[in-house]
Amino acid sequence: MFLISQYICIPVGDLSTNCYLIYDENRQGVVVDPGGDFELIMSTINKNKLHIKHVLLTHVHFDHILATQEVMDATGADLLVPSGDEPALRDPRLNLIGYTQNRAEINLKADRLLEDGDEITAGSLVFNVLNTPGHTPGSSCFILGDLLISGDTLFAGSIGRTDFPGGDSKIMRRSLEHLTQLEGVNTVLPGHGPSTTMQDERRDNPYMNTTGYDFNY
């Protein structure tokens, strides 16, 4: 777990999913992708005296959502979900819980479905929603100032898989092309692994150079 400026990254669950607590100067904020370890998430929220308004999901795979209901119940936050992933809130084939030994029942309901270009406010924070399908039909990034919360669309040096139900390598290619054209974004906060910068990914990430690279892996 580490703190930088006004966000905290907490790796959670068996797949070390990055759960983010992002908050303003008055400690109003959001939880992004609470994928497990509810007690750790809540102890960090309470320790930092945060007031959580929303739970944001970058996409609906089990490793990003397992602690969602518990966090909502404990904080009173509402649930904001990319519209393209709404069916996965209840479908074990789409949220992949059926691919694991975990027998947790997932039956979530979104309070708001997010579309490309939507804005999300929490205190003085304003997030912009950028739909980046490919990993899942609804996969989305959240832009806050010069931060890009990229979920499993973009990692340091890699990207999310496209061979799960709902994934599409050709659509992923278009989403990555869109990301390469973003202006004003510096730090990238991915769904797994270390943070990175858009400059580094444009230069070093082979998937960001979409000419001649085989996406079908």
C-alpha positions in Angstrom: 0.0 0.0 0.0 1.4 3.4 -0.9 0.3 7.1 -0.7 1.1 9.6 -3.4 -0.5 13.1 -3.3 -4.2 12.5 -3.0 -4.6 8.9 -4.0 -3.8 5.7 -2.3 -3.2 2.4 -4.1 -4.0 -0.8 -2.2 -3.2 -4.1 -4.0 -6.0 -6.5 -3.1 -7.1 -10.0 -3.7 -5.4 -13.1 -5.1 -4.5 -11.3 -8.3 -3.1 -8.2 -6.6 -5.6 -5.9 -8.2 -4.9 -2.2 -7.7 -7.8 -0.6 -5.7 -7.5 3.1 -5.6 -8.8 5.6 -3.0 -8.9 9.0 -4.7 -9.9 12.1 -2.7 -9.8 15.9 -2.6 -8.5 18.4 0.0 -11.6 17.9 2.1 -11.2 14.1 2.0 -14.2 13.6 -0.2 -13.6 10.9 -2.7 -14.1 7.6 -4.5 -13.0 3.9 -4.4 -12.0 2.5 -7.7 -12.1 -1.3 -8.3 -12.5 -2.8 -4.8 -11.5 -6.3 -5.8 -11.1 -7.9 -2.4 -9.7 -7.5 1.1 -12.6 -5.4 2.4 -11.1 -5.0 5.9 -7.9 -3.6 4.5 -9.8 -1.2 2.2 -12.0 0.0 5.1 -9.2 0.3 7.6 -7.4 2.6 5.1 -10.5 4.7 4.5 -11.1 5.1 8.2 -7.4 5.7 9.0 -7.4 8.6 6.5 -10.8 9.9 7.5 -12.1 9.7 4.0 -15.7 10.2 3.0 -16.5 8.0 0.0 -19.2 9.1 -2.4 -18.9 6.6 -5.2 -17.5 3.1 -6.0 -16.2 3.3 -9.6 -15.6 0.1 -11.6 -13.3 0.3 -14.6 -14.8 -3.0 -15.7 -16.7 -6.0 -14.2 -14.3 -8.9 -13.7 -14.4 -10.6 -10.3 -10.9 -9.5 -9.3 -12.0 -5.8 -9.5 -15.4 -6.2 -7.8 -15.4 -8.8 -5.0 -15.5 -6.2 -2.1 -17.9 -3.8 -3.9 -21.1 -4.6 -2.0 -19.3 -4.6 1.4 -17.7 -1.2 0.7 -21.0 0.2 -0.5 -22.7 -1.0 2.7 -20.0 0.4 5.0 -19.7 3.8 3.3 -23.1 4.5 1.8 -21.4 5.0 -1.6 -23.3 4.4 -4.8 -22.1 2.2 -7.6 -21.0 3.6 -11.0 -20.5 1.0 -13.8 -19.6 1.3 -17.5 -22.9 0.5 -19.3 -21.3 -2.1 -21.6 -20.4 -4.3 -18.6 -23.8 -4.0 -16.8 -24.7 -7.7 -17.7 -21.5 -8.9 -16.0 -22.8 -7.6 -12.6 -24.8 -10.8 -12.4 -23.4 -13.2 -15.0 -20.6 -15.5 -13.7 -19.5 -16.3 -17.2 -18.9 -12.6 -18.0 -17.4 -11.6 -14.6 -15.2 -14.7 -14.6 -16.0 -15.8 -11.1 -17.1 -19.1 -12.7 -13.5 -19.6 -13.9 -12.1 -19.7 -10.3 -12.5 -21.8 -7.2 -14.1 -18.8 -5.5 -17.8 -19.6 -4.8 -18.8 -16.1 -3.9 -22.1 -15.0 -5.3 -22.0 -11.8 -7.3 -25.3 -10.0 -7.8 -24.6 -6.3 -8.0 -26.9 -3.5 -9.2 -25.5 -0.2 -10.6 -26.8 3.1 -9.3 -25.6 4.8 -12.5 -24.5 3.4 -15.8 -21.6 5.3 -17.4 -21.2 6.3 -21.0 -18.2 7.7 -22.9 -17.8 11.4 -22.1 -19.7 11.3 -18.8 -18.5 13.3 -15.8 -18.4 12.0 -12.3 -18.1 14.4 -9.3 -17.0 13.7 -5.8 -16.3 16.8 -3.7 -14.1 19.0 -5.9 -13.0 16.1 -8.0 -14.3 15.8 -11.6 -13.6 12.6 -13.4 -14.1 12.2 -17.2 -15.2 8.8 -18.5 -13.3 7.4 -21.5 -14.8 4.2 -22.9 -11.9 1.8 -24.0 -13.5 -1.5 -24.8 -11.4 -4.5 -25.8 -10.6 -6.3 -22.5 -14.4 -6.3 -21.9 -17.2 -4.6 -23.8 -17.5 -1.8 -21.2 -13.9 -1.3 -20.1 -13.4 2.3 -19.3 -10.7 4.7 -18.1 -11.2 7.6 -15.8 -9.4 10.8 -16.3 -8.7 13.2 -13.4 -6.5 16.1 -14.3 -3.2 14.5 -15.5 -4.1 11.1 -14.1 -5.4 8.2 -16.2 -7.0 5.3 -14.2 -6.7 2.7 -16.9 -8.1 -0.5 -15.4 -7.0 -3.5 -17.4 -6.9 -1.6 -20.7 -3.3 -0.4 -20.3 -0.5 -1.7 -18.0 3.1 -0.7 -17.7 4.6 -2.4 -20.8 1.5 -4.4 -21.6 -2.3 -4.5 -21.9 -5.2 -6.6 -20.6 -6.1 -9.9 -22.2 -8.7 -10.0 -25.0 -9.4 -13.7 -25.0 -12.0 -13.8 -22.2 -15.8 -13.7 -23.0 -16.5 -10.2 -24.4 -12.9 -9.4 -25.2 -12.0 -8.3 -28.7 -8.5 -7.7 -30.0 -9.5 -5.5 -32.9 -11.6 -3.3 -30.6 -8.7 -3.1 -28.2 -6.5 -1.9 -30.9 -8.8 1.0 -31.6 -9.0 1.8 -27.8 -5.2 1.9 -27.6 -5.0 4.2 -30.6 -7.4 6.5 -28.8 -5.2 6.5 -25.7 -2.1 7.4 -27.8 -3.8 10.6 -28.9 -4.7 11.8 -25.4 -3.3 15.2 -24.4 -2.6 16.4 -20.9 -2.4 12.9 -19.4 0.8 12.1 -17.6 0.5 9.4 -14.8 -1.2 6.1 -15.6 -2.7 4.1 -12.7 -3.3 0.6 -14.1 -5.5 -2.2 -12.7 -2.4 -4.4 -11.9 1.3 -3.7 -11.5 3.2 -0.5 -11.1 2.1 3.0 -12.2 3.7 4.4 -15.4 3.5 7.4 -17.6 1.9 7.9 -20.9 5.2 9.1 -22.3 6.9 5.8 -21.3 4.0 3.7 -22.8 4.0 5.6 -26.1 7.7 5.0 -26.3 8.2 1.5 -24.9 4.9 -0.4 -24.9 4.8 -2.7 -28.0 1.0 -2.7 -28.0 0.9 1.1 -28.2 2.7 0.8 -31.5 -0.3 -0.9 -33.3 1.4 -1.3 -36.7 2.4 -4.9 -37.3 1.9 -6.3 -33.8 -0.1 -9.5 -33.3 -2.9 -8.8 -30.8 -4.2 -12.4 -30.9 -2.4 -13.9 -28.0 
